[in-house]
Amino acid sequence: MKIAVIGDLHWGARNDNQEFLNYFQRFFDNVFFPELEERGISNVLQVGDFVDRRKFISFVTLNHVREKIFGESHKRGITWDILVGNHDTPYKNTNAINSLQELFSQYKGISFYPDPTEINLDGLVENKGILYIWNDKDLKSRELEIKVRDELGVKQQLVNKSEIHDLEPNIKPFYHAGVYYPYS
């Protein structure tokens, strides 16, 4: 089983600004849903902050998410597992009441996790290390990061485009180089 992991969607950002809503939707229409289909992914793990405002949501944003995200997901056979984030609940000391369960619990294929929950990923994720990739845009700051980590004794391996592809052949080649931090 393959899963997609996404977080901090913040639906309703900037006071439910329509331009942000349109921008987010273009990402889902042009990138996210097509990638899920191309890769045969039918489950999304959303890791918190699904909505932006802690205490309310506009009807426009609510309707949009219901129809364009969850409705489209249902048509495509995509299920969602959603962790409740700090923006999804009105209180700072409990997730017992949260916008996600209040607004979307009646929909099939959507599960919510307001409390800490262990999920067994055996066989799903191969943990070898962390791969941090970049393009040439911020190369100077990346060189400084590498130097500082090297001075601190952090085990790291610089990797080129070809080596990144060998480690993660499913990542689209937008990158130029990276650093691999192997688990000890």
trRosetta pair geometry for C-beta under 8 A, 3 or more apart (Angstrom, degrees):
i j d omega theta_ij theta_ji phi_ij phi_ji
1 42 7.8 -82 -153 51 89 94
1 43 6.7 21 172 17 113 132
1 124 6.4 -31 70 -115 90 106
2 39 6.2 -125 129 141 159 105
2 40 6.3 93 33 93 136 81
2 41 4.6 -90 106 -101 110 81
2 42 7.7 95 66 17 81 65
2 43 7.6 165 94 41 49 89
3 41 6.5 111 -131 -155 14 108
3 43 4.7 -46 -112 89 85 100
3 44 7.0 146 -168 -106 80 20
3 45 5.3 38 166 -10 131 106
3 124 7.1 25 5 -179 113 126
4 32 7.6 114 166 -160 158 88
4 35 7.5 108 -107 107 137 110
4 36 5.9 -67 -32 -95 145 96
4 41 5.0 86 -36 154 98 152
4 43 7.3 174 23 93 71 50
4 44 4.9 -25 68 -112 99 73
4 45 7.1 -177 86 27 46 69
5 44 7.8 154 -90 -164 24 60
5 45 4.9 -19 -107 70 72 103
5 47 6.4 28 -171 -27 94 118
6 9 6.8 51 137 -63 111 99
6 32 7.4 18 -80 -129 153 126
6 44 6.3 -21 22 -168 110 107
6 45 7.5 148 26 81 60 54
6 46 5.6 -25 76 -109 84 70
6 47 7.3 -178 89 12 32 85
7 46 6.4 138 -95 -170 51 57
7 47 3.9 -40 -89 60 116 95
7 48 5.7 16 -149 51 104 72
7 49 6.7 65 174 49 80 98
7 85 7.8 115 -162 -68 96 143
8 47 7.9 -21 -20 78 67 85
8 48 7.0 9 -62 92 60 77
8 49 4.6 15 -111 80 54 130
8 85 7.7 131 -85 -116 59 175
9 24 7.0 84 -173 -149 87 130
9 46 6.8 -28 -16 -152 122 122
9 49 6.8 171 36 111 58 76
9 50 5.4 10 47 -144 117 45
9 51 7.8 -9 85 -64 97 28
10 13 4.4 54 135 -69 111 108
10 49 5.7 -10 -66 154 74 105
10 50 7.9 171 -55 140 24 16
10 51 6.9 45 -145 168 32 21
10 52 4.0 59 -168 -84 80 91
10 87 6.6 -15 -107 121 77 167
11 21 7.6 59 -155 -113 74 80
11 24 6.8 164 -104 142 71 169
11 50 6.4 -12 13 152 107 66
11 51 5.0 -51 62 -111 88 61
11 52 6.4 -144 73 -15 34 88
11 57 7.7 28 107 -141 99 121
11 61 5.6 140 152 -175 96 112
11 64 7.5 -173 -165 88 120 112
11 65 5.3 50 -175 -75 165 125
11 69 7.9 -87 -87 -18 145 155
12 15 8.0 -50 168 -178 76 9
12 16 4.8 -28 -149 -86 73 75
12 21 7.8 32 -83 -81 34 99
12 51 5.4 20 25 -163 124 87
12 52 4.4 -146 82 31 85 107
12 53 5.6 -81 119 4 132 98
12 57 5.4 -111 -75 -137 158 83
12 58 6.3 158 -127 19 110 91
12 61 4.1 34 -81 -139 91 168
13 16 7.9 125 57 -78 28 26
13 17 6.7 -47 98 33 68 100
13 20 4.7 -118 74 159 102 155
13 24 7.8 135 19 -47 117 132
13 52 4.5 162 -81 -82 56 153
14 17 3.9 -16 97 -3 110 128
14 20 5.2 140 36 -24 118 149
14 52 7.8 -59 -2 171 42 168
16 21 7.1 19 -172 -49 61 122
16 57 7.9 121 -80 -166 117 56
16 58 4.2 27 -97 7 162 141
16 60 6.2 106 179 67 130 114
16 61 5.1 -113 -125 -40 105 121
17 20 4.4 76 79 8 101 107
17 21 6.9 -173 94 -10 52 86
18 21 5.3 -53 -147 37 37 116
18 22 6.2 38 154 -19 68 104
18 60 7.8 -51 -92 145 87 147
19 22 5.7 -52 -147 37 31 111
19 23 6.3 34 152 -22 64 106
20 23 5.4 -53 -145 36 33 115
20 24 6.3 34 156 -19 66 104
21 24 6.0 -53 -149 36 28 110
21 25 6.4 26 153 -18 62 109
21 60 7.5 -54 -96 132 168 107
21 61 6.6 -131 -102 -103 124 80
21 64 6.0 -22 -166 167 123 175
22 25 5.7 -57 -147 38 30 111
22 26 6.5 36 154 -24 65 101
23 26 5.8 -50 -151 29 30 112
23 27 7.0 33 149 -19 60 101
24 27 5.7 -54 -161 30 35 114
24 28 6.7 28 148 -13 67 104
25 28 5.6 -54 -150 39 39 109
25 29 6.0 31 155 -14 72 110
25 64 7.3 -90 -74 -178 124 119
25 68 6.0 -31 -125 158 112 151
26 29 5.8 -58 -138 45 30 107
26 30 5.5 -3 173 8 69 120
27 30 6.7 -68 -124 51 16 89
27 31 5.2 -40 -166 39 59 119
27 32 5.9 52 140 -17 78 109
28 31 7.3 -47 -82 56 10 76
28 32 4.6 -40 -125 47 49 126
28 33 5.7 54 169 -20 69 100
28 68 7.2 107 90 146 148 102
28 69 6.5 -87 -140 -103 164 83
28 72 7.6 115 151 75 123 152
29 32 7.9 35 4 43 20 87
29 33 6.4 -9 -119 30 26 124
30 34 6.8 -26 176 5 26 129
31 34 6.5 -88 -156 45 11 103
31 35 6.1 6 165 -18 59 116
32 35 6.0 -62 -148 35 23 109
32 36 6.5 22 157 -19 62 106
33 36 5.7 -51 -147 33 34 113
33 37 6.4 32 156 -17 65 106
33 72 6.5 -54 -101 145 145 129
33 76 6.8 -162 -153 -54 104 167
34 37 5.7 -57 -148 39 33 111
34 38 6.0 33 156 -20 69 108
35 38 5.7 -54 -140 38 31 111
35 39 6.0 9 165 -1 66 114
35 41 7.6 1 124 28 75 129
36 39 6.4 -72 -144 49 22 96
36 41 4.4 -98 -146 68 72 102
36 42 7.5 115 176 -78 108 34
36 44 7.5 -44 -103 -69 136 101
36 76 7.3 76 105 146 129 145
36 78 6.3 14 161 -100 153 134
37 40 7.7 28 -177 -69 27 34
37 76 7.0 -92 -79 -154 98 128
39 170 7.1 72 -121 -164 122 125
41 44 7.7 82 143 -70 114 68
41 78 7.7 38 116 -120 75 103
42 76 7.9 -160 -126 131 77 88
42 77 5.6 -35 -142 119 116 94
42 78 5.5 -144 -158 -107 54 56
42 79 6.6 44 145 15 80 83
43 78 7.0 174 -83 -161 24 67
43 79 5.1 -16 -112 66 76 92
43 80 7.6 164 -160 -86 60 24
43 81 6.8 22 -179 -3 104 102
44 73 7.5 -79 9 -129 131 133
44 78 6.2 38 -13 171 105 112
44 79 7.3 -169 26 94 72 45
44 80 4.9 -20 67 -110 101 72
44 81 7.2 -175 91 30 51 65
45 81 5.0 -17 -110 69 69 103
45 82 8.0 171 -160 -82 43 36
45 83 7.7 34 179 -15 83 99
46 50 5.8 55 144 -87 140 100
46 80 6.1 4 -3 -166 114 105
46 81 7.2 176 24 86 70 49
46 82 4.4 -7 63 -114 112 78
46 83 6.8 -154 97 26 62 71
47 83 5.2 12 -144 37 42 127
47 85 7.5 73 131 -68 50 114
48 83 4.9 -42 -57 96 78 101
48 84 6.8 28 -115 120 78 19
48 85 2.7 107 -174 -73 91 111
48 86 7.3 38 -179 7 121 63
48 87 7.7 111 163 32 82 89
48 88 7.0 -126 -156 -5 64 123
49 52 7.5 44 -177 -98 91 43
49 85 3.8 -67 -39 90 59 158
49 86 6.9 -7 -75 49 91 67
49 87 4.3 58 -127 33 81 122
49 88 6.5 -144 -100 -32 28 92
50 82 5.8 8 -59 -159 138 130
50 85 6.9 155 -5 22 65 110
50 87 7.7 -167 43 88 46 103
50 88 5.6 52 34 -89 91 120
50 99 7.9 -150 74 84 107 109
50 100 5.9 79 47 -85 145 117
51 57 5.6 -62 -157 -92 145 123
51 61 7.5 102 -135 141 103 134
51 65 8.0 -55 -87 -59 95 162
51 87 6.0 -154 86 130 62 101
51 88 5.8 110 38 -103 91 69
51 99 5.4 -48 31 89 148 149
51 100 7.4 -167 -4 -64 110 80
52 87 5.8 -52 -153 178 23 137
53 56 5.8 -28 114 62 130 58
53 57 6.3 170 58 -81 106 59
53 87 7.1 38 1 -172 5 94
54 86 7.5 -36 -100 148 111 66
54 87 5.8 -106 -74 -149 73 48
54 88 7.8 -15 -121 32 58 9
54 89 6.6 -16 -152 85 86 37
54 90 5.2 118 152 -112 88 46
55 90 4.7 75 -100 -119 68 104
57 61 5.4 -113 180 81 94 121
57 62 5.2 111 121 -61 118 97
57 99 6.0 105 -23 -158 126 140
57 103 7.1 -12 46 -74 146 157
58 61 4.7 91 60 10 87 100
58 62 6.7 -151 94 -5 44 89
59 62 5.4 -54 -140 41 33 116
59 63 6.0 35 160 -20 67 106
60 63 6.1 -55 -147 37 24 108
60 64 6.3 27 153 -22 61 110
61 64 5.5 -56 -147 36 30 115
61 65 6.3 27 159 -16 67 105
62 65 6.2 -57 -148 37 26 105
62 66 6.2 24 156 -17 63 112
62 103 6.3 -121 -138 -157 109 137
63 66 5.7 -59 -145 39 29 112
63 67 6.0 9 165 -3 67 113
64 67 6.4 -68 -142 47 22 96
64 68 5.3 -19 -179 18 65 123
64 69 7.6 54 134 -7 68 97
65 68 6.9 -59 -106 54 16 87
65 69 4.9 -27 -156 30 58 125
65 70 6.5 47 149 -5 71 100
65 104 7.9 -75 123 -77 118 129
66 69 7.6 28 -17 49 8 84
66 70 5.6 -39 -145 47 37 119
66 71 6.4 56 141 -32 54 101
66 104 7.3 -162 -99 -102 84 95
66 107 7.9 -165 -139 -66 82 141
67 70 7.7 25 -13 57 9 78
67 71 4.5 -11 -158 4 37 145
67 72 7.9 58 145 -25 49 83
68 71 6.5 24 -30 46 13 107
68 72 5.9 3 179 -13 38 120
69 72 6.3 -55 -137 38 12 104
69 73 6.3 12 155 -18 55 111
70 73 5.4 -51 -141 37 32 116
70 74 6.3 38 156 -24 64 102
70 80 7.4 -74 -110 0 85 142
70 104 6.6 -168 -76 -142 161 123
70 107 5.7 -14 174 -173 139 166
70 109 8.0 150 -160 84 88 109
70 110 6.5 -23 -130 -59 119 137
71 74 5.8 -52 -151 31 29 112
71 75 6.7 29 151 -17 62 104
72 75 5.6 -52 -150 35 35 114
72 76 6.3 20 155 -7 66 111
73 76 5.9 -68 -147 47 29 102
73 78 4.0 -92 -159 72 83 107
73 79 7.5 134 161 -76 116 15
73 80 6.5 9 171 -37 162 108
73 109 6.9 -179 125 124 109 135
74 77 7.7 38 -176 -70 29 26
74 78 7.6 -81 -52 50 22 71
74 107 7.4 -108 -70 -171 127 110
74 108 7.3 89 -120 73 112 87
74 109 6.0 160 -101 42 77 150
78 109 7.3 96 98 170 43 133
79 109 4.2 -127 -112 -165 77 84
79 110 7.1 -164 -163 -71 68 39
79 111 7.5 28 170 0 108 95
80 109 6.6 72 18 137 74 79
80 110 4.7 3 61 -118 106 75
80 111 7.1 -173 97 31 61 62
81 111 5.0 -11 -114 67 68 105
81 113 6.9 30 177 -16 87 116
81 119 7.8 93 155 -105 156 148
82 100 5.9 -151 111 -161 140 153
82 110 6.8 3 0 -171 117 90
82 111 7.0 169 23 86 71 51
82 112 5.2 -26 71 -109 97 66
82 113 6.9 -178 90 21 45 79
83 113 5.0 -34 -108 70 60 109
84 88 4.8 -135 -158 87 74 136
84 89 6.0 60 168 -41 118 112
84 95 4.6 124 104 -164 141 131
84 98 4.8 -57 -141 -132 133 170
84 100 6.0 -144 -101 28 89 134
84 101 7.8 -29 -83 -20 128 101
84 112 6.2 53 -53 -178 98 101
84 113 6.4 -148 -1 86 82 52
84 114 4.3 18 10 -110 147 61
85 88 5.0 98 53 1 66 107
85 89 7.8 -167 90 3 38 91
86 89 6.8 -75 -150 43 32 95
86 92 7.4 26 -149 -124 102 66
88 95 7.6 31 89 -142 101 100
88 98 4.9 30 134 -168 94 113
88 99 5.4 -126 -167 40 66 96
88 100 5.3 -2 -169 -21 126 107
89 94 7.2 -140 170 101 144 54
89 95 4.9 -115 -69 -124 157 61
89 97 6.5 120 -148 89 91 60
89 98 4.2 -52 -86 -103 86 87
89 99 7.1 -145 -80 -2 37 77
89 114 7.6 101 -75 -140 131 105
90 97 6.5 -27 33 102 101 110
90 98 8.0 -172 1 -109 68 44
90 99 7.9 106 -37 -45 83 90
91 94 5.0 5 96 51 138 79
91 95 7.8 -147 67 -74 99 28
91 96 7.8 2 43 40 139 84
91 97 6.7 83 1 55 115 99
94 97 7.3 57 109 21 107 74
95 98 5.4 3 -174 -54 76 125
95 114 3.8 -178 123 -172 116 94
95 115 6.7 -172 65 -66 123 52
96 114 6.6 119 -90 146 26 148
97 102 7.0 36 -169 -51 76 123
98 101 5.4 77 67 18 90 97
98 102 6.7 -167 89 -5 42 97
98 112 7.4 -178 80 176 132 140
98 114 5.6 -173 -2 -107 139 117
99 102 5.6 -67 -142 46 30 111
99 103 5.6 6 170 -3 71 120
100 103 6.5 -70 -138 45 18 95
100 104 5.7 -45 -172 38 59 113
100 105 7.8 97 133 -55 64 78
100 112 5.1 153 118 -115 124 135
101 104 7.2 -75 -106 57 16 72
101 105 4.7 38 -162 -60 61 118
101 112 5.1 -138 -71 67 89 164
101 114 6.8 -38 -26 -48 134 125
102 105 7.2 47 -43 -8 8 111
104 107 5.3 -38 -177 18 79 120
104 110 5.7 -58 145 113 115 157
104 112 7.8 128 80 -54 103 124
105 110 7.7 -134 -116 94 30 110
105 112 7.0 -65 -95 5 85 132
107 110 4.9 37 91 19 106 125
113 117 4.8 -99 -152 14 126 136
121 124 4.4 -99 -167 57 71 115
121 125 4.7 0 157 16 126 109
127 183 6.2 24 150 -7 95 155
128 182 6.6 -48 155 -135 76 79
128 183 6.5 -162 168 20 25 102
129 180 5.8 67 112 176 139 86
129 181 5.3 -175 -178 91 106 52
129 182 4.0 -73 -81 -114 142 38
129 183 5.0 -152 -86 -14 65 70
130 180 7.4 164 85 -157 48 49
130 181 4.5 -3 56 56 95 106
130 183 8.0 97 -13 -53 75 81
131 159 7.5 -39 -141 39 98 151
131 164 6.8 124 -173 -135 131 84
131 167 5.7 153 -89 122 144 142
131 168 6.0 -148 60 -21 166 131
131 178 6.0 38 180 143 82 146
131 179 7.8 168 -154 86 46 44
131 180 5.3 -15 -105 -107 73 78
131 181 7.9 -159 -72 24 30 70
132 178 5.5 171 90 -166 51 98
132 179 4.9 -7 60 58 104 88
132 180 7.7 -172 24 -81 70 31
132 181 7.1 41 -6 -8 107 105
133 164 5.8 77 -103 -133 125 142
133 171 7.3 126 12 157 163 158
133 175 4.1 -35 168 -126 122 152
133 177 7.4 179 -147 102 70 30
133 178 3.7 -48 -101 -85 61 131
134 137 7.4 -120 171 45 98 85
134 138 6.4 -88 -173 60 136 95
134 139 7.6 162 116 -87 129 57
134 142 5.5 -145 48 -86 161 146
134 175 6.3 93 68 -143 17 93
134 176 6.8 -38 100 45 63 88
134 177 6.7 -17 61 69 81 69
134 178 6.3 144 13 -93 68 71
135 138 7.9 78 71 21 68 74
135 174 6.3 -59 -71 144 117 78
135 175 5.8 -124 -73 -129 64 41
135 176 5.1 89 -145 -6 47 103
136 139 5.3 -12 -160 -47 58 119
136 176 4.8 48 -47 -4 80 166
138 141 4.8 -34 170 41 100 112
138 142 5.9 110 112 -27 83 96
139 142 5.5 -60 -147 38 34 114
139 143 6.3 38 156 -24 69 102
139 176 8.0 -44 -85 81 108 141
140 143 5.8 -52 -151 31 30 112
140 144 6.8 29 151 -17 62 104
141 144 5.6 -51 -152 35 38 114
141 145 6.5 43 149 -22 66 102
142 145 5.6 -50 -149 34 35 114
142 146 6.4 36 153 -19 65 104
142 177 7.9 131 138 84 153 110
143 146 5.8 -53 -149 36 31 112
143 147 6.4 33 152 -20 64 106
144 147 5.7 -54 -148 35 32 112
144 148 6.4 30 156 -18 66 106
145 148 5.9 -57 -148 37 29 109
145 149 6.3 24 157 -14 65 109
146 149 5.9 -59 -146 41 28 108
146 150 6.1 32 153 -23 64 109
146 156 6.9 -149 -140 108 81 151
146 158 7.0 34 -139 -81 143 104
146 179 6.3 -173 -100 -82 101 138
147 150 5.6 -56 -148 35 29 114
147 151 6.4 29 154 -18 64 105
148 151 5.7 -55 -150 36 31 111
148 152 6.4 25 152 -14 64 109
149 152 5.6 -59 -147 42 33 109
149 154 4.0 -59 -178 48 92 133
149 156 5.7 52 122 -15 132 145
149 179 8.0 86 65 -178 157 160
150 153 7.8 50 177 -66 30 21
150 154 7.0 -76 -70 50 27 82
150 156 7.0 -92 -76 44 74 119
154 181 7.2 -37 165 -124 107 112
155 181 6.8 111 91 -149 74 69
155 182 6.4 -63 123 51 120 87
155 184 7.1 108 35 -70 152 101
156 179 5.0 -11 -172 -174 117 114
156 180 7.0 144 -162 72 63 45
156 181 5.5 -31 -104 -91 77 74
157 179 6.9 142 70 -162 42 62
157 180 4.6 -24 64 61 99 98
157 181 7.9 180 20 -75 75 30
157 182 6.9 40 0 -19 119 103
158 177 6.9 -7 -174 177 91 116
158 178 7.7 156 -157 90 52 39
158 179 5.9 -37 -101 -103 50 71
158 180 8.0 -172 -81 17 3 79
159 163 3.9 -130 -161 96 96 126
159 164 5.3 126 128 -59 122 74
159 167 7.0 -19 -158 -5 162 137
159 177 6.7 159 87 -167 55 68
159 178 5.1 -19 63 70 100 85
159 179 6.8 158 15 -105 87 18
159 180 5.1 62 -27 -19 129 108
160 163 5.2 91 49 13 65 103
160 164 7.1 -119 103 -8 32 91
160 177 5.7 -38 -120 -114 46 85
161 164 5.8 -53 -149 32 29 113
161 165 6.6 29 153 -18 62 105
161 173 6.7 57 -164 -151 109 109
161 175 6.6 168 -112 98 80 84
161 176 6.3 -52 -68 -158 105 32
161 177 6.7 -65 -48 -77 66 51
162 165 5.7 -54 -153 34 32 112
162 166 6.6 34 149 -20 64 104
163 166 5.4 -49 -150 33 37 115
163 167 6.5 32 153 -15 66 104
163 180 7.8 -102 137 -24 118 134
164 167 5.8 -60 -150 40 32 107
164 168 6.3 -35 171 44 69 96
164 171 7.0 -70 153 67 104 136
164 175 6.0 -86 126 88 171 137
164 177 7.6 -178 -35 -147 129 27
164 178 5.4 91 -89 24 122 128
165 168 7.2 -85 -130 71 22 57
165 169 5.7 52 180 -106 68 61
165 171 7.6 -132 -104 59 54 94
165 173 6.8 -5 -81 -89 110 107
166 169 7.2 17 -118 -64 15 87
167 180 6.5 -158 -95 -101 165 135
168 171 4.5 40 124 -7 117 114
171 175 7.3 8 135 2 128 126
175 178 6.2 2 173 -46 140 110
